[in-house]
Amino acid sequence: MKSIIFISTFLGIAFSLSGQCIDGGNQHTIILTRDSSVWTIGKNEFGELGDSTFERRIYPVKVKSLPKCTFVSRGYKHSIAVDAQNRVWTWGWNNYGQLASELPLDYNYPQLVEGLDDVTAVEGGHWHTLALKKDGTVWSWGHNYYGELGNGNREHSEKPQQVVGAHDIIQIASVGYYTLALDKNGKVWGWGDNNYGQLGDGTHELKTHAVKVKNLESVVAVATGWHHSMALKADGTVWMWGDNPYGQLGVGDYEDRLLPQKIRGLPRIVKIACGSWHALALDENGVVWAWGRNENGMLGNGSETNSTIPIRTSLGNITDIGAGCFQSVAIDKKGQIWVWGENWNGQLGIGNYERMHKPALALLTIDGRMHIHNSHLKKMHPEARIALLGNNLATSQSESKIEKPELVSNTPTELPIAAIAVLPRPDPFMNFVRHNKKFLVSFLLNILLGVVLYRKYREGKLSHVQKME
């Protein structure tokens, strides 16, 4: 599920605009605009939007506590960014230490990862996080039951550990419980879960250190799905392997593959992306191709029928693509973001919760401007209308007109996103306390118990046996 997508459920590939600029987790999206600011949208139950709340957003909100950034990524329910000084920031769910914080707290605002510098790229797996340094080494932390940290063992870690056997790496890709890494010589390496052969080493055995993908050379990009893998060669051909229940390998059947297999019927490809169970490819003429699972409309062809072979979408003049769990994204030459697929929590960024079976324009452009089209105004949810257009416009009409308001103009309206009204936010500290109250109460009770036991010990009321217990 490695890739980019405008929603919190995308999972991603690296964009060429300025590092990876759009990526999605389970049901949230993280966006890096050309002015180096970070915006998020979608579900926010663990603070993965980083806006100091735990409130869902169906419109972009700026992560204000970040410096200028160069790269963003997502995990299942956490987010990661690299700033201009090559430092790493994390926020969101922290159940396995994927934020690199020693305390098991969920943070709804960015935390600086201490002791990690010279980072050029990051990747969020399911419950783990990875960082690529300038020297070509890869570092990881968080969940490690499947060996996804690649540090030679299967113990979880909240501190960054160096991946064993990964050298001269220039790109990393992860979504589930495994990782692919591309080295400067065009070779691909993998580690972690391998139940479906997604590591491409010809086995089903998990690996706790990097192993080479077999029969694959001259690779220029890699992407990962939930249990399937993807590689783009320098000659423009696409190769895939791993899990294939929805035809996401694009080879015309539903059989798993332990080794890379070439996809037939594609023109010369320049970019690739994987969703959880679907895949995208961008050809040299700016046309997007899609295949695999389509129950949520993520192939963008107007249906919900899966496809075992690549199908051409209606999009042209595209410069970048991305994919997430159940949705897809593309950026055109004008900087407009096109999205399609599932939209449970508004993660497509179109101002409502409507599933899109064909590409639709998102509210935000990659230039960091709100681009409100007539199509948005017609279908905009009251929640988004109030936040983006203000209370007066949203409440001065009847409920029926809020659902289908009269058009303000016949042409799209562009507004500087910094000037857009935002709903009042609760106090960040109290919001943080409420969300983590169970842990905080337990922590305080343990401190109190420790103080009581220590006093009894000093008073001689505890035996040595009691102290050991």
C-alpha positions in Angstrom: 0.0 0.0 0.0 2.9 2.1 -0.7 2.2 5.2 -2.7 0.7 8.6 -2.7 -2.8 9.6 -2.4 -4.9 12.5 -1.4 -6.6 10.9 1.5 -6.1 9.2 4.7 -6.1 5.8 3.4 -3.7 6.0 0.6 -0.4 4.4 0.8 2.4 5.4 -1.3 5.0 6.2 -3.9 7.4 9.1 -4.0 6.3 12.1 -6.0 8.9 14.0 -8.0 7.7 17.5 -7.2 9.6 18.0 -4.0 10.1 14.6 -2.4 6.9 12.7 -1.6 4.2 15.3 -1.5 0.9 13.3 -1.0 0.4 10.1 0.9 -2.4 8.5 2.8 -2.8 6.2 5.8 -5.8 4.2 6.8 -8.3 7.0 6.4 -6.3 10.2 6.5 -4.2 12.1 4.0 -1.0 14.1 4.3 -0.1 16.7 1.7 3.1 18.7 1.2 2.5 21.8 -0.9 5.1 23.6 -3.0 5.6 26.2 -0.3 7.0 23.4 2.0 4.0 23.5 4.3 2.1 20.3 5.4 -1.7 19.8 5.3 -3.8 16.9 6.4 -7.4 15.7 6.0 -9.6 12.8 7.0 -10.0 10.6 10.1 -8.3 11.8 13.2 -9.1 9.5 16.1 -5.4 9.2 17.1 -4.3 12.7 16.2 -2.9 11.6 12.9 -3.8 15.0 11.3 -1.5 16.7 13.7 -3.7 19.8 14.2 -3.8 19.5 18.0 -7.3 17.9 17.9 -8.8 14.5 17.5 -11.6 15.8 15.2 -12.2 14.5 11.7 -11.7 17.0 8.9 -13.2 16.7 5.4 -11.2 19.8 4.3 -7.5 20.5 4.6 -6.0 21.8 7.8 -2.4 23.0 8.2 0.0 21.4 10.6 1.1 24.7 12.1 3.8 23.4 14.5 6.0 22.1 11.7 9.0 23.9 10.1 9.3 23.9 6.3 9.3 20.3 5.1 10.7 18.3 2.1 9.0 14.9 2.4 5.9 13.4 4.0 4.5 9.9 4.5 1.9 8.0 6.4 1.5 4.9 8.5 -1.8 3.1 9.3 -2.9 5.8 11.7 0.2 8.0 12.1 2.1 10.5 10.0 5.7 11.4 9.4 7.5 14.4 7.9 11.1 15.4 7.1 12.0 19.0 7.5 14.4 21.2 5.6 17.1 20.4 8.2 16.7 16.7 7.5 15.1 15.9 10.8 12.1 13.6 11.3 8.8 14.6 12.9 6.0 12.1 13.9 2.4 12.3 15.2 -0.7 10.1 15.6 -1.1 6.6 16.9 1.8 5.2 19.0 0.7 1.8 20.2 4.0 0.1 19.3 6.4 3.1 19.5 6.1 4.0 15.9 6.4 7.7 16.8 9.8 7.0 18.4 8.5 8.3 21.7 9.4 6.4 24.9 5.9 7.1 26.4 3.1 5.1 24.9 1.0 8.2 24.2 -0.8 9.2 21.1 0.2 12.7 20.0 -2.0 15.0 18.0 0.8 17.4 17.2 4.3 16.7 15.7 7.1 15.3 17.9 10.7 15.6 16.9 12.5 12.2 16.7 15.6 12.7 18.8 19.0 11.4 17.7 18.0 11.0 14.0 19.5 13.4 11.5 20.6 13.5 7.8 17.3 11.9 6.8 16.1 12.3 3.2 13.0 10.2 3.1 10.6 8.4 5.5 8.0 5.7 5.2 5.2 4.6 7.4 4.4 0.9 7.5 1.4 -0.5 9.3 2.6 0.0 12.9 6.2 0.9 12.2 8.2 3.7 10.7 11.3 3.9 8.5 13.9 6.6 7.7 16.4 6.7 4.8 19.6 8.6 5.5 21.9 10.5 3.1 24.5 7.8 3.6 22.2 5.1 2.1 21.4 3.4 5.4 17.8 2.7 6.6 16.6 3.0 10.1 13.3 1.7 11.6 11.3 1.6 14.8 7.9 0.4 16.1 6.2 -3.0 15.6 8.5 -5.9 14.8 6.6 -9.2 15.1 7.1 -10.0 11.5 10.7 -8.7 11.4 9.6 -5.5 9.6 12.3 -3.5 11.4 14.9 -5.5 9.6 17.3 -5.3 12.6 17.9 -9.0 12.9 15.3 -9.8 15.6 11.5 -9.6 16.2 11.4 -7.3 19.2 9.4 -4.1 19.1 11.5 -0.9 19.5 10.5 2.7 20.1 14.1 3.8 19.2 15.5 3.8 15.7 17.4 0.7 14.7 19.6 0.3 11.6 18.3 -2.2 9.1 20.8 -5.1 8.6 22.0 -5.7 5.0 20.5 -2.6 3.5 23.3 -0.4 1.9 23.4 2.4 -0.7 19.6 2.7 -0.6 17.9 5.5 -2.6 14.2 4.7 -2.1 12.1 2.8 0.5 8.5 1.6 0.3 6.3 0.1 3.0 2.6 -0.1 3.8 1.9 -3.4 5.7 4.4 -5.5 7.7 7.2 -5.6 5.2 9.5 -3.2 3.3 11.2 -2.9 -0.1 14.3 -0.9 -0.7 16.0 0.1 -3.9 19.7 0.6 -4.0 21.8 2.8 -6.3 22.7 -0.1 -8.6 19.0 -0.8 -9.4 18.7 -3.9 -7.2 15.8 -4.4 -4.8 15.9 -5.7 -1.3 13.1 -6.6 1.1 12.5 -7.7 4.7 9.6 -8.5 7.1 6.4 -10.5 6.4 6.6 -12.9 3.5 3.4 -15.0 3.8 2.5 -14.4 0.2 6.0 -14.2 -1.3 6.0 -10.4 -1.3 9.7 -10.2 -0.6 10.3 -11.9 -4.0 13.0 -14.3 -2.8 11.1 -17.4 -3.9 10.0 -18.4 -0.4 7.2 -17.8 2.1 9.6 -17.2 5.1 9.7 -13.9 6.9 13.1 -12.2 7.0 14.5 -10.1 9.9 17.2 -8.6 7.7 17.4 -7.4 4.1 17.4 -10.1 1.3 17.7 -9.5 -2.4 14.6 -9.8 -4.7 15.5 -12.4 -7.3 15.5 -12.0 -11.0 15.2 -8.3 -10.9 17.7 -5.7 -12.1 17.8 -2.1 -13.5 15.0 -1.0 -11.3 14.3 2.8 -10.9 11.3 2.7 -8.5 9.5 0.4 -6.1 6.0 0.4 -4.5 4.3 -1.9 -2.0 0.7 -2.9 -1.4 -0.7 -4.8 1.6 0.9 -8.1 0.5 2.0 -7.4 -3.1 5.0 -5.7 -4.6 5.8 -3.6 -7.6 8.9 -2.5 -9.5 9.5 -0.2 -12.4 12.5 -0.9 -14.6 14.6 1.7 -16.5 13.1 0.4 -19.8 9.6 1.4 -18.7 8.4 -2.1 -17.9 6.4 -3.0 -14.7 7.1 -6.1 -12.7 4.9 -7.5 -9.8 4.9 -10.3 -7.3 3.1 -11.5 -4.1 -0.5 -11.7 -3.2 -3.1 -11.7 -6.0 -6.7 -12.3 -4.8 -8.1 -9.3 -6.7 -5.9 -9.5 -9.8 -3.7 -6.7 -8.4 -0.6 -8.2 -10.0 -2.1 -7.3 -13.4 -1.1 -10.6 -15.1 -4.5 -11.8 -16.1 -5.3 -14.2 -13.3 -5.6 -14.6 -9.5 -2.5 -16.7 -8.8 0.1 -15.5 -6.3 3.7 -15.1 -7.5 6.8 -15.8 -5.5 9.0 -14.1 -8.1 8.7 -10.9 -10.2 6.6 -11.2 -13.3 6.3 -8.7 -16.1 2.9 -7.0 -16.8 1.9 -7.2 -20.5 -0.1 -4.7 -22.4 1.3 -1.5 -20.9 3.0 1.4 -22.8 6.3 2.8 -21.5 5.6 3.6 -17.8 7.3 6.4 -15.9 5.7 6.2 -12.5 4.0 3.5 -10.4 1.9 3.3 -7.2 0.3 0.6 -5.1 -2.9 0.7 -3.1 -3.7 -2.0 -0.6 -5.1 -4.3 -3.2 -4.9 -2.3 -6.5 -2.1 -0.7 -8.5 -1.6 2.4 -10.8 0.8 3.2 -13.5 1.5 6.5 -15.3 2.7 6.3 -18.9 5.1 8.6 -20.8 2.1 10.4 -22.4 0.5 11.4 -19.0 -2.2 8.7 -19.1 -3.1 6.7 -15.9 -3.6 2.9 -16.0 -5.2 0.9 -13.1 -5.9 -2.7 -12.2 -6.8 -4.9 -9.2 -9.5 -4.4 -6.6 -12.3 -2.0 -7.5 -15.1 -2.6 -4.9 -14.7 1.0 -3.8 -14.2 2.6 -7.2 -10.4 3.0 -6.9 -9.8 2.0 -10.5 -11.7 5.2 -11.6 -13.6 3.6 -14.5 -17.1 4.2 -13.2 -17.7 0.6 -12.0 -16.9 -1.6 -9.0 -15.7 -4.5 -11.0 -12.2 -5.9 -10.3 -9.7 -6.1 -13.2 -6.8 -8.6 -13.6 -5.3 -6.5 -16.4 -4.4 -2.8 -16.7 -7.3 -0.6 -17.9 -6.9 2.9 -19.2 -8.5 5.7 -17.2 -9.9 8.9 -18.6 -7.2 11.1 -17.1 -4.5 12.8 -19.3 -1.8 15.4 -18.8 -0.9 13.8 -15.4 2.5 14.3 -13.9 2.2 12.2 -10.7 0.1 9.4 -9.3 -0.6 7.7 -5.9 -2.7 5.1 -4.3 -4.0 4.2 -0.8 -6.1 1.6 0.8 -9.2 2.2 -1.1 -8.6 5.3 -3.2 -6.3 6.8 -5.8 -4.9 10.2 -6.7 -3.3 12.0 -9.6 -1.8 15.4 -10.1 -2.1 17.2 -13.5 0.2 19.8 -15.1 -1.9 22.6 -13.7 -1.2 21.4 -10.1 -4.8 20.2 -9.7 -5.3 17.1 -7.6 -7.7 14.4 -8.9 -9.1 11.8 -6.5 -11.4 8.8 -6.7 -12.4 5.8 -4.6 -13.6 5.5 -1.0 -14.4 8.5 1.0 -15.8 7.3 4.4 -14.2 10.1 6.4 -13.9 12.7 3.7 -10.4 11.7 3.0 -10.7 12.5 -0.7 -10.8 16.2 0.2 -13.8 17.1 -2.0 -15.8 18.6 0.8 -18.2 15.6 1.4 -18.3 11.9 2.1 -19.4 10.7 -1.3 -17.6 7.7 -2.8 -16.2 8.6 -6.3 -16.1 6.0 -9.1 -14.5 8.4 -11.5 -11.8 11.1 -10.9 -13.0 14.3 -9.2 -11.2 17.5 -8.4 -10.0 17.8 -4.8 -10.4 21.2 -3.0 -6.7 21.7 -2.5 -4.1 22.2 -5.3 -0.5 21.2 -5.0 0.3 25.0 -4.9 -1.4 25.2 -1.5 -4.5 27.0 -2.7 -8.2 26.1 -2.2 -9.7 25.6 -5.7 -13.5 25.6 -5.2 -15.4 24.5 -8.3 -19.1 24.7 -8.9 -19.1 20.9 -8.6 -17.8 21.3 -5.0 -20.5 24.0 -4.2 -23.3 21.8 -5.4 -22.3 18.8 -3.2 -20.4 20.4 -0.3 -21.3 19.0 3.1 -22.5 21.7 5.7 -19.5 20.8 7.8 -17.1 21.9 5.0 -19.3 24.8 3.9 -19.1 26.4 7.4 -15.4 25.9 7.7 -14.4 27.0 4.2 -17.0 29.6 3.3 -18.0 31.0 6.7 -21.1 30.8 8.9 -23.0 33.5 7.0 -23.2 31.8 3.7 -23.8 28.4 5.3 -26.6 29.5 7.5 -28.3 32.1 5.4 -29.9 29.5 3.2 -32.5 26.8 3.9 -31.3 23.3 4.6 -32.3 22.2 1.1 -30.2 25.0 -0.4 -27.3 24.0 1.8 -27.4 20.6 0.1 -27.6 22.2 -3.3 -26.8 25.9 -3.0 -27.0 28.4 -5.8 -23.8 28.9 -7.6 -21.7 31.8 -6.5 -20.1 32.1 -10.0 -19.8 30.2 -13.2 -16.0 29.8 -12.8 -13.9 28.1 -10.1 -13.0 30.3 -7.1 -9.4 30.3 -5.9 -8.6 31.4 -2.4 -5.3 31.5 -0.5 -5.7 28.6 1.9 -4.3 30.6 4.8 -7.2 32.9 4.6 -9.9 30.2 4.9 -11.9 30.2 8.0 -11.4 27.2 10.4 -13.8 26.0 13.0 -12.8 26.8 16.6 -10.5 24.2 18.1 -10.5 22.9 21.7 -7.6 23.5 23.9 -4.7 21.3 22.7 -3.5 20.3 26.2 -7.0 19.3 27.4 -7.7 17.4 24.2 -4.4 15.5 24.6 -5.3 14.7 28.3 -8.8 13.5 27.4 -7.5 11.2 24.6 -4.7 9.7 26.8 -6.6 9.7 30.1 -6.5 5.9 30.6 -2.8 5.8 30.3 -2.3 9.0 32.4 -4.6 7.7 35.2 -2.8 4.3 35.2 0.6 6.1 35.3 -0.4 8.3 38.2 -1.8 5.4 40.2 1.4 3.4 39.7 3.4 6.4 40.9 1.2 6.7 44.0 1.5 3.0 44.7 5.2 3.2 44.4 5.3 6.1 46.9 3.2 4.1 49.4 5.3 1.0 49.1 8.5 2.9 49.4 7.3 4.6 52.6 6.3 1.3 54.1 9.7 -0.1 53.1 11.5 2.8 54.9 9.3 2.3 57.9 10.3 -1.4 58.0 6.8 -2.7 57.3 7.7 -4.6 54.2 9.7 -7.9 54.4 12.3 -8.8 51.8 9.9 -11.3 50.3 7.2 -8.7 50.0 9.7 -6.3 48.3 10.6 -9.0 45.8 6.9 -9.5 45.0 
